[in-house]
Amino acid sequence: MSVADEPDARAAQLRQKAQELKEAAERSTDPEARERLETKARHLEEESRHIKRPGSGDARPMG
């Protein structure tokens, strides 16, 4: 795997974990546990969207 692939791989891992947490939340019979799992899944999805790829930064000059 190249360095350029690492952010994509990390984002994919986070999305996979989020999906697993959603599924666990669906199976949970405890409302509090379900809410915790759903919240964590949302956070992981959000984090996966914010992973920067090389070269994806702001290209505007600083000045």
Secondary structure in CASP SS format (residue, H / E / C, confidence):
PFRMAT SS
TARGET T0000
AUTHOR 0000-0000-0000
METHOD secondary structure of the structure
MODEL  1
M C 1.00
S C 1.00
V H 1.00
A H 1.00
D H 1.00
E H 1.00
P H 1.00
D H 1.00
A H 1.00
R H 1.00
A H 1.00
A H 1.00
Q H 1.00
L H 1.00
R H 1.00
Q H 1.00
K H 1.00
A H 1.00
Q H 1.00
E H 1.00
L H 1.00
K H 1.00
E H 1.00
A H 1.00
A H 1.00
E H 1.00
R H 1.00
S C 1.00
T C 1.00
D C 1.00
P H 1.00
E H 1.00
A H 1.00
R H 1.00
E H 1.00
R H 1.00
L H 1.00
E H 1.00
T H 1.00
K H 1.00
A H 1.00
R H 1.00
H H 1.00
L H 1.00
E H 1.00
E H 1.00
E H 1.00
S H 1.00
R H 1.00
H C 1.00
I C 1.00
K C 1.00
R C 1.00
P C 1.00
G C 1.00
S C 1.00
G C 1.00
D C 1.00
A C 1.00
R C 1.00
P C 1.00
M C 1.00
G C 1.00
END
